[in-house]
Amino acid sequence: MIATFPPWLVLPPREPGPLEEMERLLVKHGLHTVCESADCPNIGECFAHGTCTFMILGDVCTRHCRFCAVGTGRTSPPSPDEPGRIAHVARVLGLQHVVVTSVTRDDLQDGGARQFAVTIGELLKLSGVTVEVLVPDFRGDVKAVECVVEAQPNVLGHNIETVPRLYGQVRPGASYERSMEVIGQAARSASVSKSGLMLGLGETLQEVFGVLADLRSVGCESVTLGQYLQPSAECIPVVDFVAPQTFAALERKAYSMGFMQVKAGPLVRSSYHSEMPFGPSKTHVERSAR
């Protein structure tokens, strides 16, 4: 494990006021965020701007990915009023682009797809709001992915996370091929398709290029690349810190490969500064024309 952060990863202290205000709002309505559960380094900045990434289906995951700080253990049934509570808080915060993700729920028959669909539906009732979802792999269940697609999110994402060689170490229980199939299914839908990778786990640049090529081959349009940071002692350690200039080169490379939107940098995360990419999505245009 590398103990000392390079200068570009040293962040200013978090201001307690915005953090406490957002936390009070979330607790009041019984909601979770990946910002808190995954110990995101950008939480201070995002909460100060009144933004967050909602995490549905509780805060307990059924998998044990070695890069993630989200807790594992006994899960609870999906809450039927959770989608409405998320829509209410999104309205209170004045969000125009709402990002929703979830824990992985392999214990549910549909992996939680129906909860995603209902949440999307509630959010799309808000005037002028666009919706981005970051879904698990649903164990490769095509019908579960289709359930989310049919709810018509503006952006449908699934993170590939790392290179094939490292999947056994980083994502035991997941499959590189299965994740690519989910991304491909999203790309064939009316939504904008999105994925993301963490760097610094021991991958080579050639391996990253290979993943980017695979993403483009299945039709992925938007990609994020960020530095992996070990969130707890139980998680897989950082192998190296990727320099900002390397991220800049990767961003140029990804654009040259045909991605329509690329965000790459040490602190980039899937939903960091997320907004509707490259104008209204195909889904939004089709919905507006009806």
C-alpha positions as CSV (number, residue, x, y, z in Angstrom):
1,M,0.0,0.0,0.0
2,I,1.2,3.5,-0.8
3,A,0.9,5.6,2.3
4,T,1.6,9.2,1.0
5,F,-0.8,10.9,-1.4
6,P,0.7,13.0,-4.2
7,P,0.0,16.7,-4.2
8,W,-2.9,16.5,-6.8
9,L,-4.8,14.2,-4.4
10,V,-4.5,16.4,-1.3
11,L,-7.9,18.0,-0.7
12,P,-8.8,21.0,1.5
13,P,-10.6,20.2,4.7
14,R,-14.3,19.5,4.4
15,E,-16.6,22.3,5.7
16,P,-18.8,20.7,8.4
17,G,-21.8,23.0,7.8
18,P,-22.9,21.7,4.3
19,L,-22.1,18.1,5.2
20,E,-24.3,18.3,8.3
21,E,-27.1,20.0,6.4
22,M,-27.2,17.4,3.7
23,E,-26.9,14.6,6.2
24,R,-29.9,15.9,8.1
25,L,-32.0,16.1,5.0
26,L,-31.1,12.5,4.0
27,V,-31.6,11.1,7.5
28,K,-35.0,12.9,7.8
29,H,-36.2,11.1,4.6
30,G,-34.5,7.8,5.3
31,L,-32.2,8.0,2.2
32,H,-28.7,6.8,1.4
33,T,-26.1,8.1,-0.9
34,V,-23.1,6.4,-2.5
35,C,-21.2,9.6,-1.5
36,E,-21.3,8.5,2.1
37,S,-21.4,4.8,1.8
38,A,-18.5,4.6,-0.6
39,D,-16.5,7.3,1.2
40,C,-16.2,9.4,-1.9
41,P,-13.4,12.0,-1.7
42,N,-15.6,14.6,-3.4
43,I,-18.3,14.5,-0.8
44,G,-17.4,17.8,0.7
45,E,-17.5,19.6,-2.6
46,C,-20.7,18.0,-3.8
47,F,-22.7,18.3,-0.6
48,A,-21.6,22.0,-0.4
49,H,-23.2,22.5,-3.9
50,G,-26.4,20.7,-2.8
51,T,-25.8,17.6,-5.0
52,C,-25.5,13.9,-4.2
53,T,-25.9,10.5,-5.8
54,F,-28.8,8.6,-4.4
55,M,-28.3,4.9,-3.5
56,I,-31.5,2.8,-3.5
57,L,-32.3,-0.6,-2.1
58,G,-30.6,0.1,1.2
59,D,-27.0,0.4,2.2
60,V,-26.1,-3.3,2.5
61,C,-24.6,-5.1,-0.5
62,T,-24.7,-8.8,-1.2
63,R,-21.2,-8.9,-2.9
64,H,-17.8,-8.4,-1.5
65,C,-16.0,-6.3,-4.2
66,R,-12.5,-5.6,-2.8
67,F,-12.4,-1.9,-4.0
68,C,-15.7,-0.9,-2.3
69,A,-16.4,0.5,1.2
70,V,-20.2,-0.2,1.1
71,G,-21.1,-2.6,3.9
72,T,-22.2,-6.2,3.4
73,G,-24.5,-8.4,5.5
74,R,-28.2,-8.9,6.0
75,T,-30.4,-6.9,3.6
76,S,-33.9,-5.5,3.9
77,P,-36.8,-5.7,1.5
78,P,-37.1,-2.8,-1.0
79,S,-39.1,0.1,0.5
80,P,-42.1,0.8,-1.7
81,D,-42.1,4.5,-0.8
82,E,-38.3,5.0,-1.4
83,P,-38.8,6.3,-5.0
84,G,-41.2,8.9,-3.9
85,R,-38.9,10.0,-1.1
86,I,-36.0,10.4,-3.6
87,A,-38.1,12.5,-5.9
88,H,-39.2,14.7,-3.0
89,V,-35.6,15.3,-1.9
90,A,-34.5,15.9,-5.5
91,R,-37.2,18.6,-5.7
92,V,-36.2,20.1,-2.4
93,L,-32.5,20.3,-3.6
94,G,-33.6,21.8,-7.0
95,L,-31.7,19.1,-8.9
96,Q,-32.0,19.2,-12.7
97,H,-29.9,16.1,-13.3
98,V,-30.5,13.3,-10.8
99,V,-28.1,10.3,-10.5
100,V,-29.3,7.1,-8.9
101,T,-27.3,4.0,-8.2
102,S,-27.8,1.0,-5.8
103,V,-26.1,-1.7,-3.8
104,T,-26.0,-5.0,-5.6
105,R,-28.9,-7.1,-4.5
106,D,-28.4,-10.7,-5.7
107,D,-30.9,-11.8,-3.1
108,L,-33.8,-10.2,-5.1
109,Q,-35.2,-12.1,-8.1
110,D,-34.9,-9.1,-10.4
111,G,-31.8,-7.7,-8.7
112,G,-33.7,-4.5,-7.8
113,A,-34.6,-3.6,-11.4
114,R,-38.2,-2.8,-10.6
115,Q,-37.1,-0.4,-7.9
116,F,-34.9,1.4,-10.4
117,A,-37.8,1.6,-12.9
118,V,-40.2,3.0,-10.3
119,T,-37.6,5.5,-9.1
120,I,-36.9,6.7,-12.7
121,G,-40.7,7.1,-13.2
122,E,-41.1,9.3,-10.1
123,L,-38.1,11.5,-11.0
124,L,-39.3,12.0,-14.6
125,K,-42.5,13.5,-13.2
126,L,-40.4,16.5,-12.0
127,S,-40.4,19.3,-14.5
128,G,-37.2,19.6,-16.6
129,V,-35.4,16.8,-14.7
130,T,-33.1,14.3,-16.5
131,V,-32.2,11.0,-14.9
132,E,-29.0,9.0,-14.9
133,V,-28.9,5.5,-13.4
134,L,-25.8,3.5,-12.6
135,V,-26.9,-0.1,-12.3
136,P,-25.3,-3.4,-11.1
137,D,-24.9,-6.3,-13.6
138,F,-28.2,-8.0,-12.4
139,R,-26.3,-11.3,-12.8
140,G,-26.6,-10.9,-16.5
141,D,-30.5,-11.0,-16.4
142,V,-31.5,-9.5,-19.8
143,K,-35.1,-9.0,-18.6
144,A,-33.9,-7.0,-15.6
145,V,-31.8,-4.6,-17.7
146,E,-34.8,-4.3,-20.1
147,C,-37.0,-3.3,-17.1
148,V,-34.7,-0.4,-16.4
149,V,-34.4,0.5,-20.1
150,E,-38.2,0.6,-20.5
151,A,-38.4,3.2,-17.7
152,Q,-36.5,5.5,-20.1
153,P,-33.7,7.0,-18.1
154,N,-31.7,9.6,-20.0
155,V,-28.4,7.9,-19.2
156,L,-27.9,4.2,-18.3
157,G,-24.5,3.4,-16.9
158,H,-22.8,0.3,-15.7
159,N,-19.1,0.5,-14.6
160,I,-16.7,-2.0,-16.0
161,E,-14.3,-0.9,-13.1
162,T,-11.1,-2.6,-14.1
163,V,-9.2,-4.6,-16.7
164,P,-10.0,-8.3,-17.3
165,R,-6.8,-9.6,-15.7
166,L,-7.7,-8.0,-12.4
167,Y,-11.3,-9.0,-12.2
168,G,-10.7,-12.0,-9.9
169,Q,-8.8,-9.8,-7.4
170,V,-11.0,-6.7,-7.6
171,R,-14.5,-7.9,-8.4
172,P,-14.9,-11.5,-7.3
173,G,-18.4,-12.6,-8.1
174,A,-18.5,-10.3,-11.2
175,S,-17.6,-11.1,-14.8
176,Y,-15.9,-8.8,-17.3
177,E,-17.9,-10.4,-20.1
178,R,-21.2,-10.2,-18.3
179,S,-20.6,-6.5,-17.5
180,M,-19.8,-5.8,-21.2
181,E,-23.0,-7.5,-22.2
182,V,-25.0,-5.2,-19.8
183,I,-23.3,-2.1,-21.3
184,G,-24.0,-3.4,-24.8
185,Q,-27.6,-3.9,-23.9
186,A,-27.8,-0.3,-22.6
187,A,-26.1,1.0,-25.8
188,R,-28.7,-0.8,-27.9
189,S,-31.5,0.9,-26.0
190,A,-32.7,4.5,-26.4
191,S,-30.6,5.7,-23.5
192,V,-27.1,7.2,-23.6
193,S,-24.8,4.4,-22.4
194,K,-22.0,5.0,-19.9
195,S,-19.2,3.2,-18.1
196,G,-16.3,3.9,-15.9
197,L,-12.8,2.5,-14.9
198,M,-10.7,2.9,-11.8
199,L,-6.9,3.2,-12.4
200,G,-4.0,2.5,-10.0
201,L,-4.8,-1.2,-9.4
202,G,-1.8,-2.5,-11.3
203,E,-3.3,-2.3,-14.8
204,T,-1.1,-1.3,-17.8
205,L,-1.9,1.4,-20.3
206,Q,-2.3,-1.2,-23.0
207,E,-4.9,-3.0,-20.9
208,V,-6.8,0.2,-20.4
209,F,-6.7,0.8,-24.2
210,G,-8.1,-2.7,-24.6
211,V,-11.0,-2.0,-22.2
212,L,-11.8,1.2,-24.0
213,A,-11.8,-0.6,-27.3
214,D,-14.1,-3.3,-25.9
215,L,-16.5,-0.5,-24.6
216,R,-16.6,1.1,-28.0
217,S,-17.2,-2.2,-29.7
218,V,-20.4,-2.7,-27.7
219,G,-21.5,0.9,-28.4
220,C,-20.6,2.7,-25.2
221,E,-20.8,6.4,-25.7
222,S,-19.6,8.0,-22.4
223,V,-16.7,6.9,-20.2
224,T,-15.1,8.1,-16.9
225,L,-11.6,7.3,-15.7
226,G,-10.5,8.1,-12.1
227,Q,-7.9,7.2,-9.5
228,Y,-8.7,4.3,-7.2
229,L,-8.3,5.2,-3.6
230,Q,-8.3,2.5,-0.9
231,P,-11.4,3.3,1.3
232,S,-10.6,0.9,4.1
233,A,-7.8,-1.4,5.3
234,E,-9.9,-4.4,4.2
235,C,-10.0,-3.2,0.6
236,I,-7.4,-3.9,-2.1
237,P,-4.4,-1.5,-1.8
238,V,-3.4,1.1,-4.3
239,V,-0.6,-0.1,-6.5
240,D,0.3,3.3,-8.0
241,F,-1.0,6.9,-8.4
242,V,-1.7,7.9,-12.0
243,A,-0.4,11.3,-12.9
244,P,-2.8,14.0,-14.1
245,Q,-0.9,14.1,-17.5
246,T,-1.6,10.4,-18.0
247,F,-5.3,10.9,-17.4
248,A,-5.2,13.8,-19.9
249,A,-3.5,11.5,-22.5
250,L,-6.1,8.8,-21.8
251,E,-8.9,11.3,-22.3
252,R,-7.5,12.3,-25.7
253,K,-7.1,8.7,-26.6
254,A,-10.7,7.9,-25.7
255,Y,-12.0,10.7,-27.8
256,S,-10.0,9.6,-30.7
257,M,-11.6,6.1,-30.4
258,G,-15.1,7.7,-30.8
259,F,-16.4,8.2,-27.3
260,M,-18.8,11.2,-27.3
261,Q,-18.0,12.2,-23.7
262,V,-14.9,11.4,-21.7
263,K,-14.1,12.6,-18.2
264,A,-10.6,11.6,-16.9
265,G,-8.7,12.7,-13.9
266,P,-7.5,11.7,-10.4
267,L,-10.7,12.7,-8.7
268,V,-13.2,11.8,-11.4
269,R,-15.9,9.4,-10.4
270,S,-19.0,8.1,-12.3
271,S,-21.3,10.8,-11.1
272,Y,-18.8,13.6,-10.2
273,H,-20.0,16.8,-12.0
274,S,-22.4,14.6,-13.9
275,E,-24.8,16.3,-16.2
276,M,-26.7,15.5,-19.3
277,P,-23.9,14.6,-21.8
278,F,-23.8,15.9,-25.4
279,G,-27.3,17.5,-25.2
280,P,-30.6,15.8,-24.7
281,S,-30.5,12.0,-24.9
282,K,-32.3,10.1,-27.6
283,T,-34.8,9.0,-25.0
284,H,-35.5,12.7,-24.0
285,V,-36.0,13.7,-27.6
286,E,-38.4,10.9,-28.3
287,R,-40.3,11.5,-25.1
288,S,-40.6,15.3,-25.9
289,A,-41.9,14.5,-29.4
290,R,-44.8,12.4,-28.1
